[in-house]
Amino acid sequence: MRAALVSTFQDTVSYCFRSTLETMGSSVRDVVYDHLRRKGIPESEIPAQFDDVVKVLNESFGGSARVIIYKTLVELYQQYSMRVDFTYQESLRDHLSMLRERVVVDHILPRRVQREDPSLEGRLPFVRSVVTSSSR
């Protein structure tokens, strides 16, 4: 069950990062993804290497990178229906870690998964069915 929640969380991080970049325009999106690729982080690895993504973006784009990370984190919190109770200046890394832990411990599903199947309404049976069917 934990693996399914972590996988869903990482998919949601990817979704939110992509969504944030889309709001900034296709040229910004393309530059960021290209830069990460050149630094050894392909798009598919962004959620798993998010700390490295933050580091690379900060080294390359300075304060502008913080805008991308902050907006991604705000979108992620909204996907999990969590109140955004942090500011732009706080440790975004800590808030990402806290959210990941809460998602796994409390078995929380993101809104985008709930929208795919409205009958779920954020309940655990979906996660159990994913784990049960994949373990057969």
FILOTOR-724888 format. One record per residue: residue number from 1; residue in one letter; chain; x, y, z of N, C-alpha, C, O, CB in turn. Coordinates in Angstrom, 1 decimal. Glycine has a CB too. Layout:
N
  zafi  doro  seke    n_px    n_py    n_pz   ca_px   ca_py   ca_pz    c_px    c_py    c_pz    o_px    o_py    o_pz   cb_px   cb_py   cb_pz
   NUM     A     A       X       Y       Z       X       Y       Z       X       Y       Z       X       Y       Z       X       Y       Z
...
***
This chain:
136
  zafi  doro  seke    n_px    n_py    n_pz   ca_px   ca_py   ca_pz    c_px    c_py    c_pz    o_px    o_py    o_pz   cb_px   cb_py   cb_pz
     1     M     A     0.8    -1.2     0.0     0.0     0.0     0.0     0.9     1.3     0.0     0.6     2.2    -0.7    -0.9     0.0     1.2
     2     R     A     1.9     1.3     0.8     2.8     2.4     0.9     3.4     2.7    -0.5     3.5     3.9    -0.9     4.0     2.1     1.9
     3     A     A     3.8     1.7    -1.2     4.4     1.9    -2.6     3.4     2.6    -3.5     3.8     3.4    -4.3     4.9     0.5    -3.2
     4     A     A     2.2     2.2    -3.5     1.2     2.8    -4.3     1.0     4.3    -4.0     0.8     5.1    -4.8    -0.2     2.0    -4.2
     5     L     A     1.0     4.6    -2.7     0.8     6.0    -2.2     2.0     6.8    -2.6     1.9     7.9    -3.1     0.6     6.0    -0.7
     6     V     A     3.2     6.3    -2.5     4.4     7.0    -2.9     4.4     7.2    -4.4     4.8     8.3    -4.8     5.7     6.2    -2.4
     7     S     A     4.1     6.2    -5.1     4.0     6.3    -6.6     3.0     7.4    -7.0     3.3     8.2    -7.9     3.7     5.0    -7.2
     8     T     A     1.8     7.4    -6.4     0.8     8.4    -6.7     1.3     9.7    -6.3     1.1    10.7    -7.0    -0.5     8.0    -6.0
     9     F     A     2.0     9.9    -5.2     2.6    11.1    -4.7     3.6    11.6    -5.8     3.5    12.8    -6.2     3.2    11.0    -3.4
    10     Q     A     4.5    10.8    -6.2     5.5    11.2    -7.2     4.8    11.6    -8.5     5.2    12.6    -9.2     6.5    10.1    -7.4
    11     D     A     3.8    10.9    -9.0     3.1    11.2   -10.2     2.4    12.6   -10.0     2.4    13.4   -10.9     2.0    10.2   -10.5
    12     T     A     1.9    12.9    -8.8     1.3    14.2    -8.5     2.3    15.3    -8.5     2.1    16.4    -8.9     0.5    14.1    -7.2
    13     V     A     3.5    15.0    -7.9     4.6    16.0    -8.0     4.9    16.4    -9.4     5.1    17.5    -9.8     5.9    15.5    -7.3
    14     S     A     5.0    15.3   -10.3     5.3    15.6   -11.7     4.2    16.4   -12.4     4.5    17.3   -13.1     5.5    14.2   -12.4
    15     Y     A     3.0    16.0   -12.1     1.8    16.7   -12.6     1.9    18.2   -12.2     1.6    19.1   -13.0     0.5    16.1   -12.1
    16     C     A     2.1    18.5   -10.9     2.1    19.9   -10.4     3.3    20.7   -11.0     3.2    21.9   -11.3     2.2    19.8    -8.9
    17     F     A     4.5    20.0   -11.1     5.6    20.7   -11.7     5.3    21.1   -13.1     5.6    22.2   -13.5     6.9    19.8   -11.6
    18     R     A     4.8    20.1   -13.9     4.5    20.4   -15.3     3.4    21.5   -15.4     3.5    22.4   -16.2     4.0    19.1   -15.9
    19     S     A     2.4    21.4   -14.5     1.3    22.4   -14.5     1.9    23.8   -14.2     1.5    24.8   -14.9     0.3    22.0   -13.5
    20     T     A     2.8    23.9   -13.3     3.4    25.2   -12.9     4.2    25.7   -14.1     4.0    26.9   -14.4     4.3    25.0   -11.7
    21     L     A     5.0    24.9   -14.8     5.7    25.4   -15.9     4.8    25.8   -17.1     5.1    26.7   -17.8     6.7    24.3   -16.4
    22     E     A     3.7    25.1   -17.2     2.8    25.4   -18.3     2.2    26.8   -18.1     2.0    27.5   -19.1     1.6    24.4   -18.4
    23     T     A     2.0    27.2   -16.9     1.4    28.5   -16.6     2.5    29.6   -16.9     2.1    30.8   -17.1     1.0    28.6   -15.1
    24     M     A     3.7    29.2   -17.0     4.8    30.2   -17.3     5.1    30.3   -18.8     5.9    31.2   -19.2     6.0    29.8   -16.5
    25     G     A     4.5    29.5   -19.5     4.7    29.6   -21.0     5.5    28.4   -21.5     6.3    27.9   -20.8     5.3    30.9   -21.4
    26     S     A     5.3    28.1   -22.8     6.0    27.0   -23.4     7.6    27.2   -23.5     8.3    26.3   -23.4     5.5    26.7   -24.7
    27     S     A     8.0    28.5   -23.6     9.4    28.7   -23.7    10.1    28.5   -22.4    11.2    27.9   -22.3     9.7    30.1   -24.2
    28     V     A     9.5    28.9   -21.3    10.0    28.7   -20.0    10.1    27.2   -19.7    11.1    26.6   -19.2     9.2    29.4   -18.9
    29     R     A     8.9    26.5   -20.0     8.9    25.0   -19.8    10.0    24.3   -20.5    10.7    23.5   -19.9     7.5    24.5   -20.2
    30     D     A    10.1    24.7   -21.8    11.1    24.0   -22.6    12.6    24.2   -22.1    13.4    23.3   -22.1    11.0    24.4   -24.0
    31     V     A    12.8    25.5   -21.7    14.2    25.8   -21.2    14.4    25.0   -19.9    15.5    24.5   -19.7    14.3    27.3   -20.9
    32     V     A    13.5    25.0   -19.0    13.7    24.3   -17.7    13.9    22.8   -17.9    14.8    22.2   -17.4    12.4    24.5   -16.8
    33     Y     A    13.0    22.1   -18.7    13.2    20.7   -19.0    14.5    20.4   -19.7    15.2    19.4   -19.4    12.0    20.2   -19.8
    34     D     A    14.9    21.2   -20.6    16.1    21.0   -21.4    17.3    21.2   -20.4    18.3    20.4   -20.5    16.3    22.0   -22.5
    35     H     A    17.3    22.2   -19.6    18.4    22.4   -18.6    18.5    21.2   -17.6    19.6    20.8   -17.4    18.1    23.7   -17.8
    36     L     A    17.4    20.8   -17.1    17.4    19.6   -16.2    18.0    18.4   -16.9    18.7    17.6   -16.4    16.0    19.3   -15.7
    37     R     A    17.5    18.2   -18.2    18.0    17.0   -19.0    19.6    17.1   -19.1    20.3    16.1   -18.9    17.4    17.0   -20.4
    38     R     A    20.1    18.3   -19.4    21.5    18.5   -19.6    22.3    18.3   -18.3    23.4    17.9   -18.3    21.8    19.9   -20.1
    39     K     A    21.6    18.5   -17.2    22.2    18.2   -15.8    22.0    16.8   -15.4    22.3    16.5   -14.2    21.7    19.2   -14.8
    40     G     A    21.4    15.9   -16.2    21.3    14.5   -15.9    20.0    14.2   -15.2    19.9    13.1   -14.6    22.4    14.1   -15.0
    41     I     A    19.0    15.0   -15.3    17.7    14.7   -14.7    16.6    14.8   -15.8    16.1    15.8   -16.1    17.3    15.8   -13.5
    42     P     A    16.3    13.6   -16.3    15.2    13.5   -17.3    13.8    13.8   -16.7    13.7    13.7   -15.4    15.2    12.1   -18.0
    43     E     A    12.9    14.2   -17.5    11.6    14.6   -17.0    11.0    13.5   -16.1    10.3    13.8   -15.1    10.7    14.9   -18.1
    44     S     A    11.2    12.3   -16.5    10.6    11.1   -15.8    11.2    11.0   -14.4    10.5    10.3   -13.5    10.8     9.8   -16.6
    45     E     A    12.3    11.5   -14.1    13.0    11.4   -12.8    12.8    12.6   -11.9    13.3    12.6   -10.8    14.5    11.1   -13.0
    46     I     A    12.1    13.6   -12.4    11.9    14.8   -11.6    11.4    14.6   -10.2    11.9    15.1    -9.2    11.1    15.8   -12.3
    47     P     A    10.3    13.8   -10.1     9.7    13.6    -8.7    10.7    12.9    -7.8    10.8    13.2    -6.6     8.4    12.9    -8.8
    48     A     A    11.3    11.9    -8.3    12.2    11.1    -7.5    13.5    11.9    -7.1    14.1    11.6    -6.0    12.7     9.8    -8.2
    49     Q     A    13.9    12.8    -7.9    15.1    13.6    -7.6    14.7    15.1    -7.4    15.5    16.0    -7.7    16.1    13.5    -8.8
    50     F     A    13.6    15.3    -6.7    13.1    16.7    -6.6    14.1    17.6    -5.8    14.2    18.8    -6.2    11.8    16.7    -5.9
    51     D     A    14.8    17.1    -4.9    15.8    17.9    -4.2    16.9    18.3    -5.1    17.4    19.4    -5.1    16.5    17.1    -3.0
    52     D     A    17.4    17.4    -6.0    18.4    17.8    -7.0    17.8    18.8    -8.0    18.5    19.7    -8.5    18.8    16.5    -7.8
    53     V     A    16.5    18.6    -8.4    15.9    19.6    -9.3    16.0    21.0    -8.6    16.3    22.0    -9.3    14.4    19.2    -9.5
    54     V     A    15.6    21.1    -7.4    15.6    22.4    -6.7    17.0    22.9    -6.7    17.2    24.1    -7.0    15.1    22.2    -5.2
    55     K     A    18.0    22.1    -6.4    19.4    22.6    -6.4    19.9    23.1    -7.7    20.5    24.1    -7.8    20.3    21.4    -5.9
    56     V     A    19.6    22.3    -8.8    20.0    22.7   -10.1    19.3    24.0   -10.6    20.0    24.9   -11.1    19.7    21.5   -11.1
    57     L     A    18.0    24.1   -10.3    17.3    25.3   -10.7    17.8    26.5    -9.9    17.9    27.6   -10.5    15.8    25.1   -10.5
    58     N     A    18.1    26.3    -8.6    18.6    27.5    -7.8    20.0    27.9    -8.3    20.2    29.1    -8.4    18.7    27.1    -6.3
    59     E     A    20.8    27.0    -8.6    22.2    27.3    -9.1    22.1    28.0   -10.5    22.9    28.9   -10.8    23.0    26.0    -9.2
    60     S     A    21.1    27.6   -11.3    21.1    28.1   -12.7    20.2    29.4   -12.8    20.6    30.3   -13.6    20.5    27.1   -13.5
    61     F     A    19.1    29.5   -12.1    18.2    30.5   -12.3    18.0    31.4   -11.0    17.2    32.4   -11.1    16.8    30.0   -12.7
    62     G     A    18.7    31.1   -10.0    18.6    32.0    -8.8    17.2    32.1    -8.2    16.5    31.1    -8.1    19.1    33.4    -9.1
    63     G     A    16.8    33.3    -7.8    15.5    33.5    -7.2    14.3    33.1    -8.0    13.3    32.8    -7.5    15.4    35.0    -6.8
    64     S     A    14.5    33.1    -9.3    13.4    32.7   -10.2    13.0    31.2   -10.0    11.9    30.9   -10.1    13.8    32.9   -11.7
    65     A     A    14.0    30.5    -9.6    13.7    29.0    -9.4    12.8    28.9    -8.2    12.0    28.0    -8.2    15.1    28.3    -9.2
    66     R     A    13.0    29.7    -7.2    12.1    29.6    -6.0    10.7    29.8    -6.3     9.8    29.2    -5.7    12.6    30.6    -5.0
    67     V     A    10.4    30.7    -7.3     9.0    30.9    -7.8     8.4    29.6    -8.3     7.3    29.2    -8.0     8.9    32.0    -8.8
    68     I     A     9.2    28.9    -9.1     8.8    27.7    -9.7     8.5    26.6    -8.6     7.5    26.0    -8.6     9.8    27.1   -10.7
    69     I     A     9.4    26.5    -7.7     9.3    25.5    -6.6     8.1    25.8    -5.7     7.3    25.0    -5.4    10.6    25.4    -5.8
    70     Y     A     8.0    27.1    -5.3     6.9    27.5    -4.5     5.5    27.3    -5.2     4.6    26.7    -4.5     7.0    29.0    -4.1
    71     K     A     5.4    27.7    -6.4     4.1    27.4    -7.1     3.8    25.9    -7.3     2.7    25.5    -7.2     4.2    28.1    -8.5
    72     T     A     4.9    25.1    -7.5     4.7    23.7    -7.6     4.2    23.2    -6.2     3.3    22.3    -6.2     6.0    23.0    -8.0
    73     L     A     4.8    23.6    -5.2     4.4    23.1    -3.8     3.0    23.6    -3.5     2.2    22.8    -2.9     5.4    23.6    -2.8
    74     V     A     2.6    24.8    -3.8     1.2    25.3    -3.5     0.2    24.4    -4.3    -0.8    24.0    -3.8     1.1    26.8    -3.9
    75     E     A     0.5    24.1    -5.6    -0.4    23.3    -6.4    -0.4    21.9    -5.8    -1.5    21.3    -5.8     0.1    23.2    -7.8
    76     L     A     0.7    21.4    -5.3     0.7    20.0    -4.7    -0.2    20.0    -3.4    -0.9    19.0    -3.2     2.2    19.6    -4.3
    77     Y     A     0.0    21.0    -2.6    -0.9    21.1    -1.4    -2.3    21.1    -1.8    -3.2    20.5    -1.1    -0.5    22.3    -0.5
    78     Q     A    -2.7    21.9    -2.8    -4.0    22.0    -3.2    -4.6    20.7    -3.8    -5.7    20.3    -3.6    -4.2    23.1    -4.3
    79     Q     A    -3.7    19.9    -4.5    -4.1    18.6    -5.0    -4.5    17.7    -3.8    -5.4    16.8    -4.0    -3.0    18.0    -5.8
    80     Y     A    -3.8    17.8    -2.7    -4.1    17.0    -1.5    -5.1    17.7    -0.6    -5.2    17.2     0.6    -2.8    16.6    -0.8
    81     S     A    -5.7    18.7    -1.0    -6.7    19.4    -0.2    -6.1    19.8     1.2    -6.8    19.8     2.2    -8.0    18.6     0.0
    82     M     A    -4.9    20.2     1.2    -4.2    20.7     2.4    -4.1    22.2     2.3    -3.9    22.8     1.3    -2.8    20.0     2.5
    83     R     A    -4.2    22.8     3.5    -4.1    24.2     3.6    -2.7    24.6     3.4    -1.8    24.0     4.0    -4.6    24.7     5.0
    84     V     A    -2.4    25.6     2.6    -1.1    26.2     2.4    -0.8    27.1     3.6    -1.2    28.3     3.6    -0.9    26.9     1.0
    85     D     A     0.0    26.6     4.5     0.3    27.4     5.7     1.8    27.7     5.8     2.3    27.7     6.9    -0.2    26.6     7.0
    86     F     A     2.4    28.0     4.7     3.8    28.4     4.7     3.9    29.6     3.7     3.1    29.8     2.8     4.7    27.2     4.3
    87     T     A     5.0    30.3     3.9     5.3    31.4     3.0     6.4    31.1     2.0     7.1    30.1     2.1     5.7    32.6     3.9
    88     Y     A     6.6    32.0     1.1     7.6    31.9     0.1     9.0    31.8     0.7     9.9    31.2     0.1     7.5    33.1    -0.8
    89     Q     A     9.2    32.4     1.8    10.5    32.4     2.4    10.9    31.2     3.3    12.1    31.0     3.5    10.6    33.6     3.3
    90     E     A     9.9    30.4     3.6    10.2    29.2     4.5    10.8    28.1     3.7    11.0    28.2     2.5     8.8    28.7     5.1
    91     S     A    11.3    27.1     4.4    11.9    26.0     3.8    10.9    25.1     3.0    10.1    24.4     3.6    12.7    25.1     4.9
    92     L     A    10.9    25.2     1.8    10.0    24.5     0.9    10.3    23.0     1.0     9.4    22.2     0.8    10.0    25.0    -0.5
    93     R     A    11.5    22.7     1.1    11.9    21.3     1.2    11.3    20.6     2.4    10.8    19.5     2.3    13.5    21.2     1.3
    94     D     A    11.3    21.3     3.5    10.7    20.7     4.7     9.2    20.5     4.5     8.6    19.5     4.9    10.9    21.6     5.9
    95     H     A     8.5    21.5     3.9     7.1    21.3     3.6     6.7    20.2     2.7     5.7    19.6     2.8     6.5    22.7     3.1
    96     L     A     7.6    20.0     1.7     7.4    18.9     0.8     7.5    17.6     1.5     6.7    16.6     1.3     8.4    18.9    -0.4
    97     S     A     8.5    17.5     2.4     8.7    16.2     3.2     7.6    16.0     4.1     7.1    14.8     4.3    10.0    16.3     4.0
    98     M     A     7.1    17.0     4.7     6.0    16.9     5.7     4.7    16.4     4.9     4.0    15.5     5.4     5.7    18.2     6.4
    99     L     A     4.5    17.0     3.8     3.3    16.6     3.0     3.4    15.1     2.5     2.5    14.4     2.6     3.1    17.5     1.7
   100     R     A     4.6    14.7     2.1     4.8    13.3     1.6     4.5    12.4     2.8     3.8    11.4     2.6     6.2    13.1     1.1
   101     E     A     5.0    12.7     4.0     4.8    11.8     5.1     3.3    11.8     5.5     2.8    10.7     5.8     5.6    12.4     6.3
   102     R     A     2.7    12.9     5.5     1.2    12.9     5.8     0.4    12.1     4.8    -0.5    11.4     5.2     0.7    14.4     5.9
   103     V     A     0.7    12.2     3.5     0.0    11.5     2.5     0.1    10.0     2.7    -0.9     9.3     2.6     0.6    11.9     1.1
   104     V     A     1.3     9.5     3.0     1.6     8.1     3.2     0.9     7.6     4.5     0.3     6.6     4.5     3.1     7.8     3.3
   105     V     A     1.1     8.4     5.6     0.5     7.9     6.9    -1.0     8.0     6.9    -1.6     7.1     7.4     1.1     8.8     8.0
   106     D     A    -1.6     9.0     6.3    -3.0     9.2     6.4    -3.7     8.6     5.2    -5.0     8.8     5.0    -3.3    10.7     6.5
   107     H     A    -3.0     8.0     4.2    -3.6     7.4     3.0    -4.4     8.4     2.2    -5.6     8.2     1.9    -4.4     6.2     3.4
   108     I     A    -3.8     9.6     1.9    -4.6    10.6     1.2    -4.3    10.5    -0.3    -3.2    10.3    -0.8    -4.1    12.0     1.7
   109     L     A    -5.4    10.6    -1.1    -5.3    10.6    -2.5    -5.5    12.1    -3.0    -6.2    12.8    -2.5    -6.4     9.7    -3.1
   110     P     A    -4.8    12.4    -4.1    -4.9    13.7    -4.7    -6.2    13.9    -5.4    -6.9    13.0    -5.8    -3.7    14.0    -5.6
   111     R     A    -6.6    15.2    -5.6    -7.9    15.5    -6.3    -7.9    15.0    -7.7    -8.9    14.5    -8.2    -8.0    17.0    -6.3
   112     R     A    -6.7    15.0    -8.4    -6.7    14.6    -9.8    -7.1    13.1    -9.9    -7.7    12.7   -10.9    -5.4    14.8   -10.4
   113     V     A    -6.7    12.3    -8.9    -7.1    10.9    -8.9    -8.6    10.7    -8.6    -9.3     9.9    -9.1    -6.2    10.1    -7.9
   114     Q     A    -9.1    11.5    -7.6   -10.5    11.5    -7.2   -11.3    11.9    -8.4   -12.4    11.3    -8.6   -10.7    12.4    -6.0
   115     R     A   -10.9    12.9    -9.2   -11.6    13.3   -10.4   -11.8    12.2   -11.4   -12.8    12.1   -12.1   -11.0    14.5   -11.0
   116     E     A   -10.7    11.4   -11.5   -10.8    10.3   -12.5   -11.8     9.2   -12.1   -12.4     8.6   -13.0    -9.4     9.6   -12.6
   117     D     A   -12.1     9.1   -10.8   -13.1     8.2   -10.4   -13.9     8.9    -9.2   -13.4     8.7    -8.0   -12.5     6.8    -9.9
   118     P     A   -14.9     9.7    -9.5   -15.6    10.4    -8.4   -16.1     9.6    -7.3   -16.4    10.1    -6.2   -16.7    11.2    -9.0
   119     S     A   -16.3     8.3    -7.5   -16.9     7.5    -6.4   -15.8     7.3    -5.3   -16.2     6.8    -4.2   -17.3     6.1    -7.0
   120     L     A   -14.6     7.6    -5.5   -13.5     7.4    -4.5   -13.6     8.4    -3.4   -13.5     8.0    -2.2   -12.2     7.5    -5.1
   121     E     A   -13.9     9.6    -3.7   -14.0    10.7    -2.7   -12.8    10.6    -1.7   -13.1    10.9    -0.5   -15.3    10.6    -2.0
   122     G     A   -11.6    10.3    -2.1   -10.4    10.3    -1.3   -10.3     9.2    -0.3    -9.5     9.2     0.6   -10.4    11.6    -0.5
   123     R     A   -11.1     8.1    -0.5   -11.1     7.0     0.4   -10.0     6.0     0.1    -9.6     5.9    -1.1   -12.4     6.3     0.5
   124     L     A    -9.6     5.2     1.0    -8.5     4.2     0.9    -8.8     3.0     0.0    -7.9     2.5    -0.6    -8.2     3.7     2.2
   125     P     A   -10.1     2.6    -0.2   -10.3     1.4    -1.0    -9.6     1.4    -2.4    -9.2     0.3    -2.8   -11.7     1.1    -1.2
   126     F     A    -9.5     2.5    -3.0    -8.8     2.6    -4.3    -7.3     2.2    -4.1    -6.8     1.4    -4.9    -8.8     4.1    -4.8
   127     V     A    -6.7     2.6    -3.1    -5.3     2.3    -2.9    -5.1     0.8    -2.6    -4.3     0.1    -3.2    -4.6     3.1    -1.7
   128     R     A    -6.0     0.2    -1.8    -6.0    -1.2    -1.6    -6.2    -2.0    -2.9    -5.5    -3.0    -3.1    -7.1    -1.6    -0.6
   129     S     A    -7.1    -1.6    -3.7    -7.4    -2.3    -4.9    -6.2    -2.2    -5.9    -6.0    -3.2    -6.6    -8.7    -1.8    -5.6
   130     V     A    -5.5    -1.1    -5.9    -4.3    -1.0    -6.7    -3.3    -2.0    -6.2    -2.7    -2.7    -7.0    -3.8     0.4    -6.7
   131     V     A    -3.0    -2.0    -4.9    -2.0    -2.9    -4.4    -2.4    -4.3    -4.6    -1.6    -5.2    -5.0    -1.8    -2.6    -2.9
   132     T     A    -3.7    -4.7    -4.3    -4.1    -6.1    -4.4    -4.0    -6.5    -5.9    -3.5    -7.7    -6.1    -5.6    -6.2    -3.9
   133     S     A    -4.5    -5.7    -6.8    -4.4    -6.2    -8.2    -3.0    -6.3    -8.8    -2.7    -7.1    -9.6    -5.3    -5.3    -9.1
   134     S     A    -2.1    -5.4    -8.3    -0.7    -5.4    -8.8     0.1    -6.5    -8.1     1.1    -6.9    -8.7    -0.1    -4.1    -8.6
   135     S     A    -0.3    -7.0    -7.0     0.5    -8.0    -6.3     0.1    -9.5    -6.7     0.7   -10.4    -6.3     0.3    -7.9    -4.8
   136     R     A    -0.9    -9.6    -7.6    -1.3   -10.9    -8.1    -0.4   -11.4    -9.2    -0.6   -12.5    -9.7    -2.7   -10.9    -8.5
***
